[in-house]
Amino acid sequence: MEDVLASSLTNRSNKQIRTEISMAVMKNQMDQQEAQAAALVKMIQNTSLDGTGRLVNRTA
């Protein structure tokens, strides 16, 4: 009986650890994607729209 209980607790602990690792990896990926999106938005905002290479005031 003790072996079954110990095995059950170990399996539960292993599943919890795998879940925590998966969540940490997912959060890291989301953080990277957020940083990439911010860089892309910044690049787009700093790009001219008229093809001349000059910045255009798009807020006017």
C-alpha positions in Angstrom: 0.0 0.0 0.0 2.8 2.4 0.9 4.5 1.7 -2.5 1.3 2.5 -4.4 0.9 5.7 -2.5 4.5 6.7 -2.9 4.3 5.9 -6.6 1.1 7.9 -7.0 2.7 11.0 -5.3 5.8 10.7 -7.4 3.8 10.6 -10.6 1.7 13.5 -9.5 4.9 15.5 -8.7 6.4 14.6 -12.1 3.3 15.8 -13.9 3.3 19.0 -11.9 7.0 19.7 -12.7 6.4 19.0 -16.4 3.4 21.4 -16.4 5.5 24.1 -14.7 8.3 23.7 -17.2 5.8 23.9 -20.1 4.3 27.0 -18.7 7.7 28.6 -18.2 8.7 27.8 -21.8 5.4 29.2 -23.1 5.8 32.4 -21.1 9.3 32.8 -22.5 8.0 32.3 -26.1 5.2 34.8 -25.5 7.7 37.4 -24.1 10.0 36.9 -27.2 7.0 37.3 -29.5 5.9 40.5 -27.7 9.5 41.9 -28.0 9.6 41.0 -31.7 6.1 42.6 -32.3 7.2 45.8 -30.5 10.4 46.0 -32.7 8.3 45.4 -35.8 5.9 48.2 -34.9 8.8 50.5 -34.2 10.3 49.7 -37.6 7.0 50.3 -39.4 6.6 53.6 -37.6 10.1 54.7 -38.7 9.6 53.8 -42.3 8.6 56.3 -45.0 5.4 55.7 -46.9 6.2 57.6 -50.1 9.2 55.5 -51.2 11.7 58.4 -51.1 13.4 57.2 -48.0 12.5 60.3 -46.2 10.3 60.1 -43.1 6.7 61.3 -43.6 4.8 62.9 -40.8 1.8 60.6 -40.8 0.2 62.4 -37.8 -0.5 65.6 -39.7 
